[in-house]
């Protein structure tokens, strides 16, 4: 399923103004999964920069 199609289905299945919101597994998975994926990607970029430039980014102790 393409992202655009998935977003269209979510927006069409959203509750109306007077109806309660019922969370589905897609909402929970995206709310928990997106920050994890972004964090892993950022960690990979930082490690790559450290290896290429031979410098240490972050992780400074007290």
N, C-alpha and C positions, 0 to 999 in steps of 0.2 A: 504494500500500500504506500502510495506517495504521501509525502508530508502535507502537501496542499489538500489532498483528498481527506486525509485524516483530520486536519484542522477544520475543513468544511463540515465533516460529519459531527465533530464535537460542537461546533457552533450551532448546528441545526438541532442537536439533541439537548442543548442547554435548557434549563428550566425557565419558565416565564417569570415575569416580575412578581407575581403573587404566589408562585409555587416554591416550595423548599428545594434547596440544592442537595442532591444526593450524589456524593462522590463515587466515582467509578474507579476501577483499577488503573485506567489510563491516566487519570488526573494524579493519583497517588504516585504512580511509577514515574511520570514526568517530573513531578515536584521533587522527588527524591533522586531520580537518576540524572537529571540535567546538571545539578551542581557537582555530582560525583564525576561525571564525564568531563566537565570543564576543569575541575581540579586536577584530574589525572593528566589532561592535555597540557595544562599550565606547568605541572611538575615536569613533564617530558621536555617542554621548551626550555625550562630553567636548567635542567641537567644537560641538555644539548649545548646551551650557551656556555655553561661552565666548562664542558669538555673542549669546545672549540677555542675559547678565549683563555683557558687555563686560569680562571679566576673563581673565587668562591662567592656566590650570591646568597645573601640571607643566612639564616642558621647561626647567627652570632650568639654566643653564650654570654651569660652575665659575668 
